């Protein structure tokens, strides 16, 4: 039986959230840019022998002034925090976004993956690989640099997030399963 997992894709405007999502779900790159209002996608995948029905919420572009829509957080199991390697400001906003998510869900740790998109535009790079890796270490999560255009490491982003969600779910169930209650 497939496990249902809901993922939200967050990031500033124009970092390639929709391109990343469409490349993952539909295996093609969207050339033209239309600002996303909000979109949902589904995909059935098998990871380590387990079937998953992935529901992906492609959020509208965020900035430091926009209020994070609470419906983006309801029932979400994990988050992709996406920045463009060609935009320092999109990278700098990830800390603010993560803090807003943590405040909203009321926990210290959540499954997430830091994703540096547009790696094919290396000549326009403003954020180094090391900076992305260091931010992921700070967040205690995985880091993937990818190119939605070239379909490089796109699957890896989502697979790492699913694995992170599963390890979080496994640790929750092992700590919750230790106590029992008997009512007489």
N, CA, C and O atoms as a DFTB+ gen file, in Angstrom:
736 C
 N C O
     1  1       0.839      -1.186       0.000
     2  2       0.000       0.000       0.000
     3  2       0.880       1.245       0.000
     4  3       1.870       1.318       0.729
     5  1       0.518       2.201      -0.807
     6  2       1.308       3.428      -0.938
     7  2       1.104       4.332       0.276
     8  3      -0.006       4.476       0.790
     9  1       2.193       4.929       0.710
    10  2       2.130       5.937       1.766
    11  2       1.930       7.291       1.104
    12  3       2.597       7.611       0.120
    13  1       1.019       8.082       1.641
    14  2       0.793       9.426       1.117
    15  2       1.715      10.401       1.840
    16  3       1.795      10.399       3.068
    17  1       2.403      11.227       1.072
    18  2       3.307      12.223       1.637
    19  2       3.079      13.544       0.926
    20  3       3.037      13.607      -0.302
    21  1       2.932      14.603       1.720
    22  2       2.709      15.939       1.177
    23  2       3.980      16.770       1.357
    24  3       4.543      16.854       2.449
    25  1       4.412      17.377       0.259
    26  2       5.640      18.166       0.221
    27  2       5.292      19.580      -0.221
    28  3       4.478      19.768      -1.125
    29  1       5.904      20.572       0.410
    30  2       5.751      21.956      -0.031
    31  2       7.089      22.449      -0.566
    32  3       8.141      22.186       0.016
    33  1       7.034      23.168      -1.682
    34  2       8.229      23.727      -2.309
    35  2       8.207      25.231      -2.069
    36  3       7.342      25.942      -2.580
    37  1       9.177      25.707      -1.279
    38  2       9.268      27.119      -0.923
    39  2      10.497      27.749      -1.543
    40  3      11.490      27.072      -1.808
    41  1      10.425      29.041      -1.770
    42  2      11.565      29.801      -2.264
    43  2      11.095      31.147      -2.770
    44  3       9.898      31.384      -2.930
    45  1      12.054      32.028      -3.021
    46  2      11.744      33.360      -3.554
    47  2      11.164      33.252      -4.953
    48  3      11.120      32.175      -5.549
    49  1      10.728      34.373      -5.454
    50  2      10.236      34.443      -6.830
    51  2      11.366      34.109      -7.804
    52  3      12.517      34.486      -7.580
    53  1      11.038      33.415      -8.862
    54  2      11.942      33.155      -9.996
    55  2      13.142      32.264      -9.680
    56  3      14.164      32.348     -10.361
    57  1      13.034      31.410      -8.654
    58  2      14.152      30.496      -8.367
    59  2      13.991      29.163      -9.094
    60  3      14.919      28.356      -9.128
    61  1      12.810      28.933      -9.675
    62  2      12.591      27.709     -10.433
    63  2      11.810      26.645      -9.686
    64  3      11.965      25.457      -9.968
    65  1      10.973      27.048      -8.738
    66  2      10.170      26.075      -7.985
    67  2       9.247      25.290      -8.910
    68  3       9.176      24.063      -8.836
    69  1       8.542      26.005      -9.778
    70  2       7.616      25.344     -10.701
    71  2       8.369      24.491     -11.707
    72  3       7.954      23.371     -12.006
    73  1       9.466      25.006     -12.229
    74  2      10.266      24.240     -13.197
    75  2      10.778      22.948     -12.571
    76  3      10.756      21.893     -13.203
    77  1      11.233      23.036     -11.334
    78  2      11.728      21.868     -10.609
    79  2      10.613      20.845     -10.423
    80  3      10.806      19.651     -10.654
    81  1       9.446      21.326     -10.005
    82  2       8.302      20.448      -9.754
    83  2       7.802      19.801     -11.043
    84  3       7.564      18.594     -11.079
    85  1       7.644      20.590     -12.091
    86  2       7.153      20.055     -13.369
    87  2       8.165      19.063     -13.947
    88  3       7.776      18.033     -14.498
    89  1       9.447      19.364     -13.824
    90  2      10.470      18.441     -14.321
    91  2      10.368      17.106     -13.572
    92  3      10.484      16.044     -14.182
    93  1      10.153      17.158     -12.264
    94  2      10.052      15.938     -11.463
    95  2       8.798      15.137     -11.805
    96  3       8.862      13.920     -11.980
    97  1       7.667      15.819     -11.899
    98  2       6.389      15.131     -12.085
    99  2       6.137      14.753     -13.542
   100  3       5.669      13.649     -13.824
   101  1       6.444      15.665     -14.470
   102  2       6.067      15.466     -15.875
   103  2       7.251      15.236     -16.808
   104  3       7.058      15.030     -18.007
   105  1       8.467      15.269     -16.279
   106  2       9.687      15.023     -17.061
   107  2       9.882      15.953     -18.254
   108  3      10.293      15.517     -19.330
   109  1       9.586      17.227     -18.058
   110  2       9.926      18.219     -19.090
   111  2      10.174      19.573     -18.433
   112  3       9.712      19.845     -17.325
   113  1      10.914      20.407     -19.146
   114  2      11.249      21.732     -18.641
   115  2      10.315      22.761     -19.249
   116  3      10.077      22.765     -20.456
   117  1       9.791      23.632     -18.404
   118  2       8.901      24.695     -18.854
   119  2       9.765      25.900     -19.219
   120  3      10.365      26.524     -18.345
   121  1       9.827      26.228     -20.520
   122  2      10.679      27.331     -20.991
   123  2      10.161      28.695     -20.555
   124  3      10.916      29.513     -20.030
   125  1       8.873      28.939     -20.773
   126  2       8.335      30.268     -20.487
   127  2       8.021      30.400     -19.004
   128  3       7.682      29.423     -18.337
   129  1       8.139      31.611     -18.507
   130  2       7.911      31.853     -17.092
   131  2       6.580      32.555     -16.886
   132  3       6.343      33.640     -17.418
   133  1       5.728      31.926     -16.113
   134  2       4.485      32.535     -15.671
   135  2       4.498      32.470     -14.152
   136  3       4.590      31.382     -13.583
   137  1       4.406      33.609     -13.488
   138  2       4.449      33.572     -12.015
   139  2       3.371      32.645     -11.468
   140  3       2.210      32.708     -11.872
   141  1       3.774      31.798     -10.555
   142  2       2.871      30.803      -9.987
   143  2       1.985      31.447      -8.932
   144  3       2.468      32.172      -8.062
   145  1       0.715      31.185      -9.009
   146  2      -0.193      31.561      -7.936
   147  2      -0.044      30.492      -6.849
   148  3       0.325      30.791      -5.713
   149  1      -0.328      29.291      -7.204
   150  2      -0.166      28.109      -6.347
   151  2      -0.619      26.941      -7.200
   152  3      -1.571      27.066      -7.970
   153  1       0.043      25.824      -7.071
   154  2      -0.314      24.680      -7.888
   155  2      -0.060      23.407      -7.086
   156  3       0.793      23.386      -6.198
   157  1      -0.797      22.356      -7.398
   158  2      -0.578      21.069      -6.750
   159  2      -0.360      20.000      -7.809
   160  3      -1.000      19.992      -8.861
   161  1       0.566      19.097      -7.496
   162  2       0.901      18.003      -8.391
   163  2       0.904      16.711      -7.594
   164  3       1.064      16.722      -6.374
   165  1       0.725      15.589      -8.297
   166  2       0.833      14.281      -7.652
   167  2       1.705      13.377      -8.494
   168  3       1.729      13.468      -9.721
   169  1       2.419      12.504      -7.810
   170  2       3.255      11.532      -8.505
   171  2       3.376      10.295      -7.631
   172  3       3.541      10.390      -6.415
   173  1       3.293       9.140      -8.264
   174  2       3.505       7.869      -7.577
   175  2       4.955       7.479      -7.807
   176  3       5.413       7.434      -8.949
   177  1       5.683       7.196      -6.726
   178  2       7.090       6.805      -6.841
   179  2       7.370       5.621      -5.927
   180  3       6.624       5.351      -4.985
   181  1       8.455       4.924      -6.222
   182  2       8.922       3.846      -5.363
   183  2      10.332       4.202      -4.913
   184  3      11.220       4.420      -5.737
   185  1      10.529       4.260      -3.598
   186  2      11.832       4.557      -3.018
   187  2      12.149       3.466      -2.016
   188  3      11.399       3.233      -1.067
   189  1      13.270       2.800      -2.240
   190  2      13.702       1.691      -1.379
   191  2      12.602       0.656      -1.206
   192  3      12.377       0.153      -0.105
   193  1      11.918       0.340      -2.301
   194  2      10.899      -0.698      -2.285
   195  2       9.541      -0.270      -1.745
   196  3       8.599      -1.063      -1.768
   197  1       9.416       0.954      -1.263
   198  2       8.148       1.443      -0.716
   199  2       7.487       2.379      -1.732
   200  3       8.129       3.273      -2.284
   201  1       6.181       2.151      -1.967
   202  2       5.426       3.035      -2.849
   203  2       4.969       4.269      -2.081
   204  3       4.539       4.183      -0.930
   205  1       5.072       5.421      -2.743
   206  2       4.624       6.681      -2.150
   207  2       3.754       7.426      -3.149
   208  3       4.076       7.499      -4.335
   209  1       2.653       7.975      -2.663
   210  2       1.870       8.916      -3.440
   211  2       2.282      10.292      -2.930
   212  3       1.926      10.702      -1.825
   213  1       3.041      10.989      -3.766
   214  2       3.579      12.284      -3.383
   215  2       2.645      13.376      -3.875
   216  3       2.330      13.451      -5.062
   217  1       2.208      14.221      -2.952
   218  2       1.442      15.408      -3.313
   219  2       2.377      16.591      -3.107
   220  3       2.883      16.811      -2.006
   221  1       2.601      17.349      -4.172
   222  2       3.553      18.455      -4.121
   223  2       2.798      19.766      -4.245
   224  3       2.065      19.988      -5.209
   225  1       2.986      20.628      -3.261
   226  2       2.392      21.958      -3.269
   227  2       3.456      22.934      -3.751
   228  3       4.432      23.203      -3.051
   229  1       3.258      23.457      -4.946
   230  2       4.157      24.451      -5.524
   231  2       3.626      25.808      -5.087
   232  3       2.603      26.275      -5.589
   233  1       4.324      26.436      -4.151
   234  2       3.826      27.678      -3.554
   235  2       4.158      28.872      -4.438
   236  3       5.051      28.814      -5.283
   237  1       3.431      29.933      -4.225
   238  2       3.748      31.192      -4.911
   239  2       5.054      31.728      -4.343
   240  3       5.413      31.421      -3.206
   241  1       5.763      32.528      -5.131
   242  2       7.048      33.077      -4.693
   243  2       6.917      33.856      -3.403
   244  3       5.973      34.624      -3.216
   245  1       7.877      33.650      -2.514
   246  2       7.861      34.304      -1.213
   247  2       8.922      35.399      -1.178
   248  3       9.945      35.304      -1.857
   249  1       8.679      36.417      -0.399
   250  2       9.731      37.377      -0.089
   251  2       9.641      37.686       1.393
   252  3       8.738      37.205       2.078
   253  1      10.575      38.487       1.892
   254  2      10.602      38.696       3.341
   255  2       9.391      39.455       3.852
   256  3       9.140      39.472       5.057
   257  1       8.633      40.087       2.957
   258  2       7.488      40.876       3.379
   259  2       6.172      40.107       3.279
   260  3       5.182      40.489       3.902
   261  1       6.157      39.044       2.510
   262  2       4.905      38.313       2.331
   263  2       4.632      37.445       3.555
   264  3       5.548      36.886       4.160
   265  1       3.394      37.350       3.893
   266  2       3.001      36.488       5.000
   267  2       2.876      35.080       4.468
   268  3       2.237      34.850       3.441
   269  1       3.479      34.142       5.160
   270  2       3.414      32.757       4.730
   271  2       1.992      32.247       4.931
   272  3       1.454      32.307       6.036
   273  1       1.403      31.759       3.885
   274  2       0.042      31.266       3.941
   275  2      -0.006      30.001       4.808
   276  3       0.704      29.030       4.543
   277  1      -0.834      30.024       5.824
   278  2      -0.926      28.895       6.755
   279  2      -1.333      27.598       6.059
   280  3      -0.943      26.517       6.500
   281  1      -2.112      27.689       4.977
   282  2      -2.541      26.460       4.311
   283  2      -1.370      25.740       3.656
   284  3      -1.466      24.550       3.355
   285  1      -0.245      26.461       3.428
   286  2       0.954      25.810       2.899
   287  2       1.555      24.858       3.921
   288  3       2.356      23.993       3.566
   289  1       1.177      25.010       5.189
   290  2       1.823      24.256       6.256
   291  2       0.969      23.121       6.803
   292  3       1.481      22.245       7.499
   293  1      -0.318      23.124       6.500
   294  2      -1.234      22.132       7.061
   295  2      -1.016      20.771       6.395
   296  3      -1.120      20.642       5.175
   297  1      -0.718      19.780       7.197
   298  2      -0.574      18.420       6.708
   299  2       0.684      18.155       5.900
   300  3       0.821      17.083       5.309
   301  1       1.606      19.109       5.863
   302  2       2.837      18.941       5.085
   303  2       3.830      18.104       5.890
   304  3       4.046      18.340       7.078
   305  1       4.426      17.126       5.217
   306  2       5.393      16.245       5.867
   307  2       6.827      16.752       5.734
   308  3       7.663      16.472       6.594
   309  1       7.123      17.502       4.657
   310  2       8.481      17.969       4.436
   311  2       8.527      19.117       3.441
   312  3       7.567      19.368       2.713
   313  1       9.667      19.815       3.424
   314  2       9.800      21.030       2.638
   315  2      11.075      21.028       1.809
   316  3      12.140      20.637       2.288
   317  1      10.957      21.470       0.559
   318  2      12.122      21.809      -0.244
   319  2      12.271      23.323      -0.147
   320  3      11.346      24.062      -0.480
   321  1      13.432      23.783       0.309
   322  2      13.728      25.211       0.346
   323  2      14.654      25.502      -0.825
   324  3      15.825      25.122      -0.810
   325  1      14.128      26.170      -1.829
   326  2      14.825      26.342      -3.106
   327  2      15.342      27.769      -3.251
   328  3      14.631      28.736      -2.976
   329  1      16.591      27.877      -3.687
   330  2      17.158      29.165      -4.064
   331  2      17.810      29.000      -5.433
   332  3      18.035      27.880      -5.893
   333  1      18.108      30.113      -6.071
   334  2      18.827      30.087      -7.340
   335  2      20.293      30.382      -7.056
   336  3      20.610      31.315      -6.318
   337  1      21.185      29.592      -7.637
   338  2      22.618      29.839      -7.425
   339  2      23.041      31.176      -8.032
   340  3      24.136      31.668      -7.759
   341  1      22.161      31.764      -8.863
   342  2      22.459      33.054      -9.496
   343  2      21.875      34.230      -8.718
   344  3      21.934      35.368      -9.184
   345  1      21.308      33.967      -7.532
   346  2      20.654      35.027      -6.760
   347  2      21.008      34.934      -5.284
   348  3      20.480      34.089      -4.561
   349  1      21.900      35.803      -4.844
   350  2      22.293      35.858      -3.430
   351  2      21.081      36.133      -2.540
   352  3      20.957      35.535      -1.471
   353  1      20.183      37.030      -2.967
   354  2      19.034      37.375      -2.123
   355  2      18.109      36.173      -1.920
   356  3      17.548      36.011      -0.836
   357  1      17.940      35.331      -2.939
   358  2      17.075      34.150      -2.783
   359  2      17.678      33.172      -1.778
   360  3      16.950      32.490      -1.056
   361  1      18.999      33.106      -1.733
   362  2      19.702      32.252      -0.770
   363  2      19.547      32.815       0.640
   364  3      19.252      32.079       1.581
   365  1      19.747      34.118       0.776
   366  2      19.666      34.752       2.094
   367  2      18.271      34.637       2.711
   368  3      18.139      34.607       3.935
   369  1      17.243      34.572       1.884
   370  2      15.868      34.476       2.400
   371  2      15.528      33.107       2.996
   372  3      14.548      32.988       3.730
   373  1      16.316      32.075       2.695
   374  2      15.976      30.732       3.178
   375  2      15.943      30.658       4.704
   376  3      15.107      29.949       5.263
   377  1      16.832      31.372       5.384
   378  2      16.824      31.355       6.858
   379  2      15.512      31.923       7.394
   380  3      14.928      31.380       8.332
   381  1      15.056      33.014       6.795
   382  2      13.796      33.632       7.218
   383  2      12.636      32.678       6.965
   384  3      11.761      32.517       7.816
   385  1      12.630      32.041       5.790
   386  2      11.550      31.100       5.460
   387  2      11.534      29.924       6.424
   388  3      10.475      29.525       6.908
   389  1      12.700      29.375       6.700
   390  2      12.774      28.231       7.618
   391  2      12.275      28.640       9.004
   392  3      11.527      27.896       9.638
   393  1      12.684      29.817       9.473
   394  2      12.233      30.288      10.781
   395  2      10.720      30.455      10.822
   396  3      10.081      30.104      11.813
   397  1      10.145      30.991       9.746
   398  2       8.682      31.157       9.686
   399  2       7.986      29.794       9.724
   400  3       6.972      29.629      10.401
   401  1       8.532      28.826       8.999
   402  2       7.938      27.486       8.994
   403  2       8.017      26.877      10.390
   404  3       7.026      26.347      10.893
   405  1       9.190      26.950      11.020
   406  2       9.360      26.388      12.366
   407  2       8.415      27.048      13.358
   408  3       7.807      26.369      14.184
   409  1       8.288      28.379      13.280
   410  2       7.368      29.090      14.177
   411  2       5.935      28.632      13.966
   412  3       5.185      28.456      14.926
   413  1       5.559      28.441      12.718
   414  2       4.179      28.074      12.404
   415  2       3.841      26.651      12.809
   416  3       2.736      26.387      13.283
   417  1       4.790      25.721      12.626
   418  2       4.490      24.333      12.962
   419  2       4.826      24.015      14.416
   420  3       4.446      22.960      14.924
   421  1       5.538      24.923      15.090
   422  2       5.796      24.775      16.513
   423  2       6.756      23.658      16.875
   424  3       6.564      22.977      17.883
   425  1       7.785      23.460      16.067
   426  2       8.771      22.423      16.367
   427  2      10.161      22.936      16.008
   428  3      10.299      23.926      15.291
   429  1      11.181      22.260      16.510
   430  2      12.558      22.671      16.247
   431  2      13.138      22.003      15.008
   432  3      14.033      22.553      14.365
   433  1      12.636      20.827      14.672
   434  2      13.181      20.054      13.556
   435  2      12.049      19.661      12.612
   436  3      10.997      19.187      13.040
   437  1      12.288      19.867      11.330
   438  2      11.344      19.429      10.306
   439  2      12.135      18.830       9.152
   440  3      13.266      19.245       8.898
   441  1      11.560      17.865       8.453
   442  2      12.251      17.324       7.288
   443  2      12.313      18.375       6.178
   444  3      11.287      18.862       5.703
   445  1      13.522      18.705       5.784
   446  2      13.677      19.614       4.664
   447  2      14.969      19.351       3.924
   448  3      15.885      18.706       4.436
   449  1      15.023      19.868       2.699
   450  2      16.214      19.783       1.865
   451  2      16.462      21.177       1.297
   452  3      15.551      21.808       0.761
   453  1      17.694      21.649       1.418
   454  2      18.098      22.907       0.796
   455  2      18.497      22.585      -0.643
   456  3      19.340      21.722      -0.888
   457  1      17.878      23.295      -1.594
   458  2      18.095      23.019      -3.013
   459  2      18.617      24.271      -3.717
   460  3      17.962      25.314      -3.727
   461  1      19.801      24.150      -4.300
   462  2      20.355      25.209      -5.135
   463  2      20.029      24.900      -6.588
   464  3      20.629      24.002      -7.178
   465  1      19.091      25.628      -7.166
   466  2      18.658      25.371      -8.540
   467  2      19.446      26.247      -9.524
   468  3      20.124      27.195      -9.128
   469  1      19.342      25.912     -10.787
   470  2      19.970      26.626     -11.906
   471  2      21.483      26.406     -11.946
   472  3      22.235      27.314     -12.299
   473  1      21.926      25.200     -11.585
   474  2      23.362      24.907     -11.600
   475  2      23.950      24.953     -13.008
   476  3      25.170      25.015     -13.163
   477  1      23.103      24.924     -14.032
   478  2      23.585      25.042     -15.414
   479  2      24.044      26.472     -15.736
   480  3      24.725      26.696     -16.737
   481  1      23.674      27.419     -14.900
   482  2      24.064      28.823     -15.117
   483  2      25.300      29.174     -14.281
   484  3      25.360      30.228     -13.647
   485  1      26.278      28.272     -14.295
   486  2      27.470      28.413     -13.442
   487  2      28.230      29.714     -13.686
   488  3      28.864      30.220     -12.760
   489  1      28.191      30.271     -14.887
   490  2      28.925      31.515     -15.150
   491  2      28.281      32.720     -14.455
   492  3      28.910      33.767     -14.308
   493  1      27.010      32.562     -14.025
   494  2      26.298      33.645     -13.317
   495  2      26.211      33.380     -11.811
   496  3      25.479      34.065     -11.097
   497  1      26.956      32.388     -11.338
   498  2      26.881      31.950      -9.946
   499  2      27.175      33.088      -8.962
   500  3      28.159      33.814      -9.104
   501  1      26.291      33.224      -7.957
   502  2      26.491      34.175      -6.858
   503  2      26.621      33.454      -5.515
   504  3      27.089      34.035      -4.535
   505  1      26.203      32.187      -5.477
   506  2      26.236      31.402      -4.239
   507  2      27.072      30.149      -4.509
   508  3      26.792      29.401      -5.446
   509  1      28.098      29.923      -3.685
   510  2      28.968      28.769      -3.896
   511  2      28.310      27.492      -3.377
   512  3      27.385      27.530      -2.566
   513  1      28.812      26.371      -3.865
   514  2      28.341      25.069      -3.380
   515  2      28.585      24.964      -1.881
   516  3      27.736      24.467      -1.141
   517  1      29.747      25.432      -1.434
   518  2      30.100      25.353      -0.009
   519  2      29.111      26.134       0.853
   520  3      28.760      25.692       1.947
   521  1      28.660      27.291       0.368
   522  2      27.675      28.069       1.128
   523  2      26.365      27.282       1.263
   524  3      25.755      27.272       2.332
   525  1      25.937      26.629       0.191
   526  2      24.732      25.803       0.247
   527  2      24.895      24.650       1.215
   528  3      23.993      24.357       2.001
   529  1      26.057      23.990       1.160
   530  2      26.335      22.875       2.071
   531  2      26.359      23.346       3.523
   532  3      25.830      22.670       4.405
   533  1      26.967      24.496       3.772
   534  2      27.047      25.023       5.140
   535  2      25.673      25.391       5.688
   536  3      25.391      25.166       6.865
   537  1      24.820      25.954       4.840
   538  2      23.464      26.285       5.288
   539  2      22.700      25.011       5.632
   540  3      21.981      24.966       6.630
   541  1      22.851      23.981       4.812
   542  2      22.184      22.706       5.088
   543  2      22.689      22.114       6.400
   544  3      21.898      21.567       7.169
   545  1      23.988      22.211       6.670
   546  2      24.527      21.737       7.957
   547  2      23.902      22.501       9.112
   548  3      23.522      21.915      10.126
   549  1      23.797      23.825       8.947
   550  2      23.181      24.666       9.981
   551  2      21.732      24.237      10.226
   552  3      21.270      24.220      11.367
   553  1      21.022      23.892       9.155
   554  2      19.630      23.460       9.258
   555  2      19.505      21.986       9.613
   556  3      18.396      21.504       9.846
   557  1      20.620      21.258       9.661
   558  2      20.635      19.821       9.936
   559  2      19.797      19.052       8.900
   560  3      18.920      18.260       9.242
   561  1      20.100      19.316       7.636
   562  2      19.345      18.669       6.558
   563  2      20.261      18.394       5.370
   564  3      21.449      18.715       5.404
   565  1      19.705      17.804       4.332
   566  2      20.438      17.506       3.104
   567  2      20.547      18.745       2.226
   568  3      19.780      19.699       2.359
   569  1      21.519      18.701       1.329
   570  2      21.718      19.754       0.339
   571  2      21.871      19.107      -1.028
   572  3      22.578      18.110      -1.180
   573  1      21.199      19.684      -2.027
   574  2      21.332      19.210      -3.405
   575  2      21.428      20.434      -4.305
   576  3      20.640      21.372      -4.182
   577  1      22.403      20.416      -5.211
   578  2      22.433      21.431      -6.241
   579  2      21.935      20.762      -7.517
   580  3      22.345      19.649      -7.844
   581  1      21.046      21.450      -8.236
   582  2      20.411      20.813      -9.386
   583  2      20.162      21.810     -10.513
   584  3      20.353      23.017     -10.361
   585  1      19.737      21.272     -11.631
   586  2      19.300      22.082     -12.764
   587  2      17.991      21.499     -13.275
   588  3      17.968      20.402     -13.832
   589  1      16.905      22.236     -13.084
   590  2      15.617      21.788     -13.618
   591  2      15.678      21.762     -15.139
   592  3      15.098      20.876     -15.767
   593  1      16.376      22.727     -15.738
   594  2      16.483      22.795     -17.207
   595  2      17.144      21.542     -17.773
   596  3      16.666      20.975     -18.756
   597  1      18.238      21.112     -17.156
   598  2      18.998      19.963     -17.658
   599  2      18.579      18.638     -17.014
   600  3      19.126      17.584     -17.338
   601  1      17.610      18.700     -16.106
   602  2      17.144      17.532     -15.355
   603  2      18.301      16.843     -14.617
   604  3      18.414      15.617     -14.627
   605  1      19.147      17.640     -13.986
   606  2      20.265      17.119     -13.194
   607  2      19.911      17.186     -11.711
   608  3      19.633      18.259     -11.176
   609  1      19.924      16.042     -11.063
   610  2      19.677      15.907      -9.620
   611  2      18.270      16.309      -9.191
   612  3      18.037      16.521      -8.001
   613  1      17.337      16.418     -10.114
   614  2      15.961      16.787      -9.759
   615  2      15.327      15.678      -8.912
   616  3      14.771      15.949      -7.848
   617  1      15.413      14.434      -9.383
   618  2      14.857      13.320      -8.606
   619  2      15.508      13.239      -7.227
   620  3      14.848      12.934      -6.233
   621  1      16.799      13.516      -7.182
   622  2      17.560      13.439      -5.930
   623  2      16.971      14.352      -4.853
   624  3      16.897      13.966      -3.687
   625  1      16.555      15.555      -5.237
   626  2      15.966      16.504      -4.276
   627  2      14.770      15.880      -3.565
   628  3      14.680      15.902      -2.338
   629  1      13.858      15.326      -4.354
   630  2      12.623      14.776      -3.813
   631  2      12.874      13.467      -3.061
   632  3      12.259      13.219      -2.025
   633  1      13.774      12.631      -3.581
   634  2      14.084      11.370      -2.904
   635  2      14.706      11.609      -1.529
   636  3      14.350      10.942      -0.557
   637  1      15.624      12.552      -1.452
   638  2      16.237      12.858      -0.146
   639  2      15.207      13.374       0.845
   640  3      15.264      13.062       2.035
   641  1      14.267      14.166       0.347
   642  2      13.229      14.680       1.243
   643  2      12.342      13.540       1.738
   644  3      12.029      13.474       2.927
   645  1      11.937      12.650       0.849
   646  2      11.107      11.499       1.255
   647  2      11.861      10.666       2.290
   648  3      11.277      10.261       3.295
   649  1      13.141      10.407       2.060
   650  2      13.937       9.638       3.022
   651  2      14.031      10.366       4.359
   652  3      13.989       9.730       5.413
   653  1      14.159      11.694       4.329
   654  2      14.182      12.482       5.560
   655  2      12.861      12.411       6.304
   656  3      12.834      12.310       7.531
   657  1      11.762      12.463       5.554
   658  2      10.432      12.341       6.160
   659  2      10.296      10.980       6.824
   660  3       9.817      10.878       7.954
   661  1      10.719       9.936       6.120
   662  2      10.600       8.584       6.662
   663  2      11.457       8.390       7.914
   664  3      11.017       7.745       8.866
   665  1      12.667       8.936       7.923
   666  2      13.497       8.770       9.118
   667  2      12.906       9.542      10.295
   668  3      13.026       9.108      11.441
   669  1      12.269      10.681      10.023
   670  2      11.586      11.434      11.082
   671  2      10.387      10.648      11.588
   672  3      10.171      10.546      12.796
   673  1       9.600      10.089      10.658
   674  2       8.427       9.285      11.045
   675  2       8.852       8.059      11.854
   676  3       8.204       7.702      12.838
   677  1       9.946       7.419      11.432
   678  2      10.442       6.239      12.146
   679  2      10.887       6.594      13.559
   680  3      10.604       5.851      14.499
   681  1      11.581       7.720      13.721
   682  2      12.045       8.091      15.061
   683  2      10.874       8.513      15.940
   684  3      10.896       8.278      17.148
   685  1       9.838       9.141      15.343
   686  2       8.633       9.490      16.109
   687  2       7.946       8.237      16.624
   688  3       7.581       8.157      17.797
   689  1       7.772       7.255      15.741
   690  2       7.037       6.053      16.142
   691  2       7.831       5.226      17.148
   692  3       7.232       4.560      17.992
   693  1       9.162       5.250      17.081
   694  2       9.929       4.488      18.054
   695  2       9.915       5.145      19.424
   696  3       9.946       4.446      20.437
   697  1       9.869       6.489      19.482
   698  2       9.801       7.151      20.784
   699  2       8.389       7.108      21.339
   700  3       8.208       7.003      22.553
   701  1       7.384       7.187      20.474
   702  2       5.998       7.150      20.938
   703  2       5.587       5.738      21.310
   704  3       4.711       5.553      22.155
   705  1       6.197       4.751      20.701
   706  2       5.808       3.378      20.948
   707  2       6.340       2.817      22.253
   708  3       5.975       1.706      22.637
   709  1       7.194       3.560      22.943
   710  2       7.822       3.059      24.155
   711  2       6.916       3.026      25.365
   712  3       7.197       2.300      26.319
   713  1       5.848       3.782      25.356
   714  2       4.960       3.841      26.526
   715  2       3.607       3.261      26.158
   716  3       3.146       3.376      25.022
   717  1       2.987       2.639      27.143
   718  2       1.642       2.156      26.900
   719  2       0.731       2.610      28.024
   720  3       1.181       2.898      29.133
   721  1      -0.528       2.669      27.727
   722  2      -1.502       3.127      28.692
   723  2      -2.613       2.083      28.787
   724  3      -3.126       1.621      27.768
   725  1      -2.975       1.722      29.987
   726  2      -4.045       0.762      30.176
   727  2      -5.129       1.441      31.011
   728  3      -4.859       1.984      32.082
   729  1      -6.349       1.399      30.505
   730  2      -7.484       1.978      31.227
   731  2      -8.352       0.836      31.711
   732  3      -8.750      -0.034      30.937
   733  1      -8.642       0.852      33.012
   734  2      -9.454      -0.231      33.590
   735  2     -10.748       0.304      34.106
   736  3     -11.565      -0.454      34.628
